[in-house]
Amino acid sequence: MVTTCGYLTQMKAVGIKRLKARLSEYIRIAKSGETVLVMERDEVVAELRPARQPGLPAGPLDDVLDALAEAGEITRAVSKKAGWTWKTKGLGLPRGKAVELLDELRADRR
């Protein structure tokens, strides 16, 4: 078992030789929703994970949410939002500073 990227979930890790010998077992594990890390000499070289679900249907947001609810992926709210909106506090930076910092970071990667 390996914990990765600071997440609190554990993933199974398997060497290539063992993976080849018990591939069906690890396919079932991935199919159940777990990610299996494939190791070679104590280094992760691949991940075996569940296949991605089909993309979201295109269209208005309510249609997308209805489709997700029908598929059992989400549960729709019982009552309407009654006019409230999200309010964000922002980063506390002067206007335009975040864009300036991002541009600077991107320039460093070139």
N, C-alpha and C positions, 0 to 999 in steps of 0.2 A: 504494500500500500504506500502511496506517495501523495503528499500534499503539494500542490503546485500553485504558483502565482499568488500566494497569500490567501487563497480561498480556503474555507473551512471544510470543503468537501474532500473526501479521499478518493483516489483513483487507483484502480488495479494496475500493477506494472508486471510485464511478462517479458522474458527473454525470447529472442527469435526462435531458438531451438524448441522451447516449450510451446510457443505459439503454433509452430508448424505441427507439433505432435497433437495438440488439442485445439485446433482451429475452430471446430464446431462449438466447443464450450465457450470460447471467447466471443464468437459471433452471437451466441445467445445472450451473453452478458451485455454486449453492445446494444443488441436489439431491445433489451429491457431498459435501456436508457443510460447505462454507465459508459464512461470513457475508459478505454484500456490503453495504457502507455506501452509502447513497444520499445524495449531497451536493447542496446548493443554495447557491451563493455561499460556498463553503468552510465550510459548516456541515452537520453530519450531520442529516438530517431523517427518515430511515427506515432500516430494516435489512431485507435480504432474506436469509432463513435457511431451513434445511431445516424441513420440517413436523415437528411433535412426533410422537413415536411414541405408539401407544395406551397408555393408562394401565396400571399394574400390576394384575394380577389380585388380587381381594380374597381373603383367606383367611389361613391360618396362614403364618408366615414361611417354613417349609420348602417349602410349595407355591409361594410367590412366587419363591423362589430357584430351584426346579426349573424353573419356567416360563421364567425369565430364562436359565438355562443351556441349555434346549432351543432358545431363540431365538438362542443364540450371543452374548448380551449379557454374560454373565459365565462364569467357569470356577469350578466348585465345588471346594472344598478336597478333597484326596485323603484326609486323615485327620481324624478327629473332634477336637474341641477339648479333650478329656480333662479337663474340669472347670475350666479356667482362665477367669478373668473379666477384664474391663477394669478398671483402676484409674486414677482420675483424681486429679491433684494439686490441682485447683481453681484459683482465682484468687489465693489467698493473702489473701483479705479476710475480715474477721470475719463470722460467720453473720448473714445478713440485709442486709449492706451492698450486695451486688450488686442486690438487689431495690430497695433504697432509691435507688441511683444510677439505675436504669432508670426508676423512677417520677419522679424529678427531671427526667430528660431528656425523658420523655413530657410532663410538665407544661410544659416550655419550648416544645414544638411546638404547644400549643393556642392 
